[in-house]
Amino acid sequence: MSKRREIWTRKLLYPGHTLPTAAAPVILAVALAWHDHVFAPVPALLALVAGWLIQFAGVVTDNLENLRREPEDRVDDIRDRDLDAVKGKNTVAVRLGPRWSRAEFVGLLVASYAMPFWFWMGLGFGPPVLLPLVTLPLAVALAHRVCTRDRFIDLVPMTPRAAQLLRGYSALLAVGVALSRA
């Protein structure tokens, strides 16, 4: 694969990461619309396309100039904080440091897994909304890896694993919401 093609496919398009990130809120919105008897396929499809385009545009905006100047530059997150700090970048991971960046990651996971209980007990959805809890062991394993690994090479696989977790969690929550339809 040519260097240019590799940059576009691996660093800009993120096929395994971008689409799940864009699709997750749309999948849940579709399930909520289905639950409330207002589902419409065309707006759902348009929302999915728009979500992916917004995600893609963000990735391009964030990385294109860096990749033109330095093809080996990385995307900013916990794994890139050391290189970003050396380069003088003021990313969230650089500002917060590894401890608070990891705490933020774990906190967001905890909030995500509290949501199905809120849907069930607070909003009156049925027990099927608890389906995402099936992915909890994956979330715990991912959080453990993120919190105990420091080297870039060890953290690289965590981004696609987080995307897989997001894909599974959002699909199961959507199914749970849809099954709770009155």
HELIX and SHEET records of a PDB file:
HELIX    1   1 LYS A    3  GLU A    6  1                                   4    
HELIX    2   2 ILE A    7  LEU A   13  3                                   7    
HELIX    3   3 PRO A   15  HIS A   35  1                                  21    
HELIX    4   4 PRO A   41  ARG A   69  1                                  29    
HELIX    5   5 ILE A   78  ASP A   80  5                                   3    
HELIX    6   6 ARG A   81  VAL A   86  1                                   6    
HELIX    7   7 VAL A   92  PHE A  117  1                                  26    
HELIX    8   8 TRP A  118  GLY A  122  3                                   5    
HELIX    9   9 PRO A  127  THR A  135  5                                   9    
HELIX   10  10 LEU A  136  THR A  148  1                                  13    
HELIX   11  11 PHE A  152  LEU A  155  1                                   4    
HELIX   12  12 MET A  158  LEU A  179  1                                  22    
END                                                                             
